Amino acid sequence: MTSDEQPTAPVPESEAERLERKIHDQPTVAPGKWVKRAAFLIAAIAVGYIAYRMSAAFFPRWWAQRVADQVQGRMTAGVLWGLFYGFVFSFIPLLLLFQIRRRFFNWAWRIITAIVAIALAAPNWLTLSVVVLNSKAAHAGERILDVDGPGFRWASLAGVIVGSLLALALTGTSMRLASRKKQVNALKGERDQLKAQQHDAEEKSES
């Protein structure tokens, strides 16, 4: 280097250039699993809400009309059909639902069993939608049942109560019997073990 040449000073980097360089240096991060799960959950809630609104606008009136076609304005028929639907479609679904306590069921089969049990109770859910919902279809369903399905709603409620209590009683009895069977088997095992020990002790004393 000659005496006439002077060292070049580095050009100072502006603030904007430093920020742009930091942005380019940042690694690209893919969306995590929780982001995908949150998006899936939001989509599922939206679809469920739309399905609920469509169902509330159609099924209560449709179900009330089906019941009216069966009852045809007769109190006796309304009571009998109400007891039938209330009892059968609460008793059977609850018995099925209680099976999820079985140890040989994995979580996938437990979820499937619960979904099937809920689906089997559809007649009672439809009757409940007529009574509980505040939509135009529900109010129309109430008017239809008042005229052409007398006694159906209260008889259906009575059937649900009786079917639920009977399912609970049968399940509780089954669980108690299974517990007693285990206790009996355990006592038999202890008895056989004591007999074997006594037999070994007698053989040793004779020898």
Buried (B, 14 or more C-beta within 10 A) or exposed (E): EEEEEEEEEEEEEEEEEEEEEEEEEEEEEEEEEEEEEEEEEEEEEEEEEEEEEEBBBEBBBBBBBBBBEBBEEBEEBBBBBBBBBBBBBBBBBBBBBBBBEEEEBEEEEBEEBBEEBEEBBBBBBBBBBBBEBEBEBBBBBBEBBEEBBBBBBBBBBBBBEBBBEBBEEBBEEEEEEEEEEEEEEEEEEEEEEEEEEEEEEEEEEEE
